[in-house]
Amino acid sequence: MSQIEVSVIMPAYNCEKYIEKAIKSVLKQEVNLELIIINDCSKDNLEEVVNKYIKDRRVVYIKNEANLGVAMTRNKGVEMAQGEYIAFIDADDWWGHNKLSKQLKVLKESGCVMCSTARELFTSNGETVGKVIPVPARITYKKMLYGNLINCSSVLIKKDIMKGYNMEYDDAHEDYITWLDILKKHGECVAINEPLLKYRLSPAGKSRNKLKSAKMHYKSLRYAGFGVIRSCFYFVAYAINGVIKHYM
């Protein structure tokens, strides 16, 4: 294989119905990549689906000996990565054409350390709901305090940066906490306002249950080091922005 540009990390748990679409969308990207699929002790027939693709030299497939959760599984993928950049994708999402090549171009031109994109929402059956969640051209630490503008499955980030930040706290929005830490130290995230991420609203997803997601967001603010008063202030802002984002 020629020099790997992007290591794509895909945690997988009980997602046999969805993962093939995710895998295909990654392997269609027109960049030199490796796809690291990590089976986090799935109890379904996930492995039968993945076995169709393990002969592709770009695919790396491993199984956790014990269920680690999505945060530690992503960390494991980052440690294994051979590429200059890291991309994350959940096994129930998929990407649009040329997502990674567009992000690489914008990332190199901007001088930023990470890049995000807009996302289009789909039902669990893969049917569009007719809603696109946009992103601003630049995402700052301050903007992120008022709500998570960066979806994990849209992220492309320099590996040298990502290796300095382990994801933690599966009982909260572990990726949001990580993006806050990175932006606080390394500046802005550049973003492409195109729905290059196709985001599936699966029944088991963290963001599907709005009450649960809200509680997790508050926990995320506390884990990020904010006191009760500031956490409550930013939580209210998050709630208002959430209504605007999903219902306006």
N, C-alpha and C positions, 0 to 999 in steps of 0.2 A: 504494500500500500504506500502511496506517496504521502508526503507530509500531511498529518492530520491537522486541519484548521479548527474544527469544532468537535468537542466531545458532548454528545447528547445523552443526558441522564434521565432514564425512565423508570421510576419505582413502579412496581406492579403488585397488586394485591386483589384477588378475586375479581378480575376484570376481563375474563375470557371473551365476553360479548363485545368488548370495545377495543381491545388492544391492537387487533390487526389493522384497523383503520389508522391508529396512531403510528404504528410501525411503518406502514406504507407511506404515510405523509412525510416521515423523516427520511426514508430512503430515496424519495423523489427529489430531495433538496439538491441543488446543483453546486455543492461545495464538498471538499474532501472532509469526511466526517467518520466518526465511530459512534455507534449507538450502543450504550451500556444499559441493558435491561436487567433489573435486579428484582427477582421474585422474592417478595417478603413473606414467604410461607403461605402462599395462596392455597385455598382448600378446594378450588374448582379445577377445571381442565385447562388452565392457563398454559401449562407447559406444552400441551399438544398444539396449541396455536403458535407459540413461539418457535417450536421445532421446525416449522415450515421455513423459517428465515435464518436459522443458525449457520447454514452453509454459506451465507453471504459473509465475506471476510470483514465487512464493516460492523457486523453484529457481535457484540460480546454479551454473553448470557451467564449470569451467576444466580445462585440461590442462597439466601440467608439461612443460617443454621437455626436461628430463632427469629421470631417476629420482632423487628426493630422499630417499626413505625416509619412514617414517611420522612421525618427529619433526619434521623440517623442513617436511613437508607440513601438519601440524597448525599449526605456527607461521605458515605462509603464510595459512592460513584465519583465524587469529586476527587477523592484520593487516588482512584484508579485511572483517572482521565489522562490521556496522552496529548490532547489537543491544546492549542494556544488559547482557545475560548471554550467556555462552558455554556451549554443551553440546557434548560430543563423542560420536560414535558410530562404531564400526567398521562397515564395510560388510557384515560377516557376522553382526552382531548385530541385534536389533530391540527395540522398546520396547512396554511395556504401555500400555493406555488411560490418558490423563490423567497420564502420568509428569511432564511438564514443569509442568503447572498445580499438581500436588501439591507439587512441589519449590519452585516459586516461592513458594507460600504459606508453607511451612515455613521457607524461607530468609529471607523478609522478617520473619517472626515471631521468628526466633532471633537475628537480628543477625549471624550468621556469614557468611563470605565465600563458602563453597562448600557444596554438598550432594551426598550420595551416596545410593545405594539398595542393597538386597539384590538378588541375582540368581538366576535359575533356570537350571540347566544343561541344554543340549540337545545331541544328537548332531549330526554334520555334516549329516545328513539332516533336521534340524529336529524330531526326536522327543525328548520330555523324557526325561531319565534319572532323574527322580524325586528330584532333589537341589536344595535351595535353600541358597545361601550367605548367611547372615544378616549383619547389620551392627549394631554398637552405636548407641545414640541419638546419642552424641557420639564423634567420633574425634579423638584428640589426637596431637600429634607423638610423644609417648612411646609410645603404643599402636602407632603406625605403625612404630616401630623394630623391633618384634617380628614384623612381617609386614605386607604390603600389604592393608589393609582397604578400599581405594578402587579400584574398577574404573573405568577411563577412560570406558567407554561409559555409565557411570551418572552422571557428573559434570555438575553445573550450577554455574557459578562466575561471579562478577562480572567483566565484561570488563576493567574498569580494573585489577583485580588480576592477571588472567591475562596481560595485555599486558606485565607486568613480569617474566615468567618464560618464557624460551624453553625448549622441550624439546630435549634433546640425547641423544647416546649410543644409537644404534639397536642397539648390541651389548649393551645392558643393558635394564633396565625403565625406559625414559625417563620414563614418566608417574609412576612411584613416586618417582623422584628429585625431580621437580617438586613433587609433593604434600608431600614432606618439607620442601622449601624454603619452600613457602607456609605450611604449618602452623607451622613454627618461628617465622615472623615475624608471622602474622596470627591465630593461635589455632586454635580447634576447627573441625572440619567437622561440620555437622549431618547426620544420616542418617535415612532412612525405611526401616524394616525390613519392606518389602514387595518382592517380586520384580518390580519394575517394569522391570528389565533382563532380557531374554531372551538368554542368553549361549551362543553356538554354539561347541562344542569342535571347531573345524575342524582337519584334519590338519596344516596349515601354521602354526597359531597358536603363538606363543611359549610359552604356558603348557601346550601339549599334551604336549611332550616334557619330562618332569619333571626329568631330569638337566640338560638344556640350560637350563631355567628356573631351576634351583638355581644353576648357574654364573653366570647373568645376574643373579640376586639378589645374589650375593656381589660381583660387579662394581659393581652399583648402590650398595651400601654404601660401596665404595671411592671411587667417583665422588662420592658425597655427602660425602666428606671424612673418613671414619672410618679410623683406623689398622688394622693387620692384626689386633691382638688384639680390639679392639672389634667389628670386622667379623665375626670368627669367632664371637664371643659372640652377636651378634644373628643371625648365620646359623643357628646351632644352634637358637635360639629360633624362627626362621622355619620351620625344618625340622620341629620338633615341632608347631608350630601348623598346618603344612600337612597333616600326617598327621591331626590332630584334625579339621580343617576338611573334608577330602575323604573320610575313611574311617570316622569315628566316627558 
